[in-house]
Amino acid sequence: LLSICNHQLSPSVTRLVIFPSPSPSLHLPPSLPQDVKSTFFQFGASLMQEALLMMNIMEEYDWHIFSIVTSKFPGYQEFISVLRVTVDHSFVRWDLQSVVTLDAVDGDTNSKAHIQLKRIQSPVILLYCSKEEARYILEEARSLGLTGSGYIWIVPSLTTGNPDFTPDIYPLGMISVSYNEMEYPLESRLRDGVGIIATAAVAMLREKGEVPEPQGNCYSQSEKGKTPPSTLRG
């Protein structure tokens, strides 16, 4: 899956920018002004879409009582915000019991994760953190009996990472948002990705009469610095 252009670049970028994969750290509040020449294409699932999918799973099985546990990995505030807004404006009678944000640093003697996780009483827990942080958080949760029978953990693709390498600490039955890449090999993804970009470029040419230059960087003319002497030149 290809990702979206970073809106944070929009005030200074007049070219099309594409990132290789979705990143929760590339988030911008809608209030930030956007350059009229900036163009954004979304080819992959955003953090908001994954959060909503997690709630769709809970709604499907009538799991309306839940809690949120996150680290401070970039995107955690958006993850919490999306879930809170959905709960507040949904016809479903959600019961968001606890929201716990941890400094998930393994080996930190000053960590309050153990105490904070004691607040969790709900049977369903949505976890947002990196795969490395999940090891520590789930270890603490297991010591409190939060990963055994009667508890369901749901995580986004960020926390799952490569499904071929699943840490032993991950509880049995943990539900993850993931993508079936086995039936969509890299060669096909690259071909389809290039085809999407080419189609978008043609549409842009028809609509705006121009296509962004293929060479450039993420700086406007006013921000562009001097080229280092060591820079390779074509």
Secondary structure as a PSIPRED ss2 file (coil, helix, strand):
# PSIPRED VFORMAT (PSIPRED V4.0)

   1 L C   1.000  0.000  0.000
   2 L C   1.000  0.000  0.000
   3 S C   1.000  0.000  0.000
   4 I C   1.000  0.000  0.000
   5 C C   1.000  0.000  0.000
   6 N C   1.000  0.000  0.000
   7 H H   0.000  1.000  0.000
   8 Q H   0.000  1.000  0.000
   9 L H   0.000  1.000  0.000
  10 S C   1.000  0.000  0.000
  11 P C   1.000  0.000  0.000
  12 S C   1.000  0.000  0.000
  13 V C   1.000  0.000  0.000
  14 T C   1.000  0.000  0.000
  15 R C   1.000  0.000  0.000
  16 L C   1.000  0.000  0.000
  17 V C   1.000  0.000  0.000
  18 I C   1.000  0.000  0.000
  19 F C   1.000  0.000  0.000
  20 P C   1.000  0.000  0.000
  21 S C   1.000  0.000  0.000
  22 P C   1.000  0.000  0.000
  23 S C   1.000  0.000  0.000
  24 P C   1.000  0.000  0.000
  25 S C   1.000  0.000  0.000
  26 L C   1.000  0.000  0.000
  27 H C   1.000  0.000  0.000
  28 L C   1.000  0.000  0.000
  29 P C   1.000  0.000  0.000
  30 P C   1.000  0.000  0.000
  31 S C   1.000  0.000  0.000
  32 L C   1.000  0.000  0.000
  33 P C   1.000  0.000  0.000
  34 Q C   1.000  0.000  0.000
  35 D C   1.000  0.000  0.000
  36 V C   1.000  0.000  0.000
  37 K C   1.000  0.000  0.000
  38 S C   1.000  0.000  0.000
  39 T C   1.000  0.000  0.000
  40 F C   1.000  0.000  0.000
  41 F C   1.000  0.000  0.000
  42 Q C   1.000  0.000  0.000
  43 F C   1.000  0.000  0.000
  44 G C   1.000  0.000  0.000
  45 A C   1.000  0.000  0.000
  46 S C   1.000  0.000  0.000
  47 L H   0.000  1.000  0.000
  48 M H   0.000  1.000  0.000
  49 Q H   0.000  1.000  0.000
  50 E H   0.000  1.000  0.000
  51 A H   0.000  1.000  0.000
  52 L H   0.000  1.000  0.000
  53 L H   0.000  1.000  0.000
  54 M H   0.000  1.000  0.000
  55 M H   0.000  1.000  0.000
  56 N H   0.000  1.000  0.000
  57 I H   0.000  1.000  0.000
  58 M H   0.000  1.000  0.000
  59 E H   0.000  1.000  0.000
  60 E H   0.000  1.000  0.000
  61 Y C   1.000  0.000  0.000
  62 D C   1.000  0.000  0.000
  63 W C   1.000  0.000  0.000
  64 H C   1.000  0.000  0.000
  65 I E   0.000  0.000  1.000
  66 F E   0.000  0.000  1.000
  67 S E   0.000  0.000  1.000
  68 I E   0.000  0.000  1.000
  69 V E   0.000  0.000  1.000
  70 T E   0.000  0.000  1.000
  71 S C   1.000  0.000  0.000
  72 K C   1.000  0.000  0.000
  73 F C   1.000  0.000  0.000
  74 P C   1.000  0.000  0.000
  75 G C   1.000  0.000  0.000
  76 Y H   0.000  1.000  0.000
  77 Q H   0.000  1.000  0.000
  78 E H   0.000  1.000  0.000
  79 F H   0.000  1.000  0.000
  80 I H   0.000  1.000  0.000
  81 S H   0.000  1.000  0.000
  82 V H   0.000  1.000  0.000
  83 L H   0.000  1.000  0.000
  84 R H   0.000  1.000  0.000
  85 V H   0.000  1.000  0.000
  86 T H   0.000  1.000  0.000
  87 V H   0.000  1.000  0.000
  88 D H   0.000  1.000  0.000
  89 H H   0.000  1.000  0.000
  90 S C   1.000  0.000  0.000
  91 F C   1.000  0.000  0.000
  92 V C   1.000  0.000  0.000
  93 R C   1.000  0.000  0.000
  94 W C   1.000  0.000  0.000
  95 D E   0.000  0.000  1.000
  96 L E   0.000  0.000  1.000
  97 Q E   0.000  0.000  1.000
  98 S E   0.000  0.000  1.000
  99 V E   0.000  0.000  1.000
 100 V E   0.000  0.000  1.000
 101 T E   0.000  0.000  1.000
 102 L C   1.000  0.000  0.000
 103 D C   1.000  0.000  0.000
 104 A C   1.000  0.000  0.000
 105 V C   1.000  0.000  0.000
 106 D C   1.000  0.000  0.000
 107 G C   1.000  0.000  0.000
 108 D C   1.000  0.000  0.000
 109 T C   1.000  0.000  0.000
 110 N C   1.000  0.000  0.000
 111 S C   1.000  0.000  0.000
 112 K C   1.000  0.000  0.000
 113 A H   0.000  1.000  0.000
 114 H H   0.000  1.000  0.000
 115 I H   0.000  1.000  0.000
 116 Q H   0.000  1.000  0.000
 117 L H   0.000  1.000  0.000
 118 K C   1.000  0.000  0.000
 119 R C   1.000  0.000  0.000
 120 I C   1.000  0.000  0.000
 121 Q C   1.000  0.000  0.000
 122 S C   1.000  0.000  0.000
 123 P C   1.000  0.000  0.000
 124 V E   0.000  0.000  1.000
 125 I E   0.000  0.000  1.000
 126 L E   0.000  0.000  1.000
 127 L E   0.000  0.000  1.000
 128 Y E   0.000  0.000  1.000
 129 C C   1.000  0.000  0.000
 130 S C   1.000  0.000  0.000
 131 K H   0.000  1.000  0.000
 132 E H   0.000  1.000  0.000
 133 E H   0.000  1.000  0.000
 134 A H   0.000  1.000  0.000
 135 R H   0.000  1.000  0.000
 136 Y H   0.000  1.000  0.000
 137 I H   0.000  1.000  0.000
 138 L H   0.000  1.000  0.000
 139 E H   0.000  1.000  0.000
 140 E H   0.000  1.000  0.000
 141 A H   0.000  1.000  0.000
 142 R H   0.000  1.000  0.000
 143 S H   0.000  1.000  0.000
 144 L C   1.000  0.000  0.000
 145 G C   1.000  0.000  0.000
 146 L C   1.000  0.000  0.000
 147 T C   1.000  0.000  0.000
 148 G C   1.000  0.000  0.000
 149 S C   1.000  0.000  0.000
 150 G C   1.000  0.000  0.000
 151 Y C   1.000  0.000  0.000
 152 I E   0.000  0.000  1.000
 153 W E   0.000  0.000  1.000
 154 I E   0.000  0.000  1.000
 155 V E   0.000  0.000  1.000
 156 P C   1.000  0.000  0.000
 157 S H   0.000  1.000  0.000
 158 L H   0.000  1.000  0.000
 159 T H   0.000  1.000  0.000
 160 T H   0.000  1.000  0.000
 161 G C   1.000  0.000  0.000
 162 N C   1.000  0.000  0.000
 163 P C   1.000  0.000  0.000
 164 D C   1.000  0.000  0.000
 165 F C   1.000  0.000  0.000
 166 T C   1.000  0.000  0.000
 167 P C   1.000  0.000  0.000
 168 D C   1.000  0.000  0.000
 169 I C   1.000  0.000  0.000
 170 Y C   1.000  0.000  0.000
 171 P C   1.000  0.000  0.000
 172 L C   1.000  0.000  0.000
 173 G C   1.000  0.000  0.000
 174 M C   1.000  0.000  0.000
 175 I E   0.000  0.000  1.000
 176 S E   0.000  0.000  1.000
 177 V C   1.000  0.000  0.000
 178 S C   1.000  0.000  0.000
 179 Y C   1.000  0.000  0.000
 180 N C   1.000  0.000  0.000
 181 E C   1.000  0.000  0.000
 182 M C   1.000  0.000  0.000
 183 E C   1.000  0.000  0.000
 184 Y C   1.000  0.000  0.000
 185 P C   1.000  0.000  0.000
 186 L H   0.000  1.000  0.000
 187 E H   0.000  1.000  0.000
 188 S H   0.000  1.000  0.000
 189 R H   0.000  1.000  0.000
 190 L H   0.000  1.000  0.000
 191 R H   0.000  1.000  0.000
 192 D H   0.000  1.000  0.000
 193 G H   0.000  1.000  0.000
 194 V H   0.000  1.000  0.000
 195 G H   0.000  1.000  0.000
 196 I H   0.000  1.000  0.000
 197 I H   0.000  1.000  0.000
 198 A H   0.000  1.000  0.000
 199 T H   0.000  1.000  0.000
 200 A H   0.000  1.000  0.000
 201 A H   0.000  1.000  0.000
 202 V H   0.000  1.000  0.000
 203 A H   0.000  1.000  0.000
 204 M H   0.000  1.000  0.000
 205 L H   0.000  1.000  0.000
 206 R H   0.000  1.000  0.000
 207 E H   0.000  1.000  0.000
 208 K H   0.000  1.000  0.000
 209 G C   1.000  0.000  0.000
 210 E C   1.000  0.000  0.000
 211 V C   1.000  0.000  0.000
 212 P C   1.000  0.000  0.000
 213 E C   1.000  0.000  0.000
 214 P C   1.000  0.000  0.000
 215 Q C   1.000  0.000  0.000
 216 G C   1.000  0.000  0.000
 217 N C   1.000  0.000  0.000
 218 C C   1.000  0.000  0.000
 219 Y C   1.000  0.000  0.000
 220 S C   1.000  0.000  0.000
 221 Q C   1.000  0.000  0.000
 222 S C   1.000  0.000  0.000
 223 E C   1.000  0.000  0.000
 224 K C   1.000  0.000  0.000
 225 G C   1.000  0.000  0.000
 226 K C   1.000  0.000  0.000
 227 T C   1.000  0.000  0.000
 228 P C   1.000  0.000  0.000
 229 P C   1.000  0.000  0.000
 230 S C   1.000  0.000  0.000
 231 T C   1.000  0.000  0.000
 232 L C   1.000  0.000  0.000
 233 R C   1.000  0.000  0.000
 234 G C   1.000  0.000  0.000
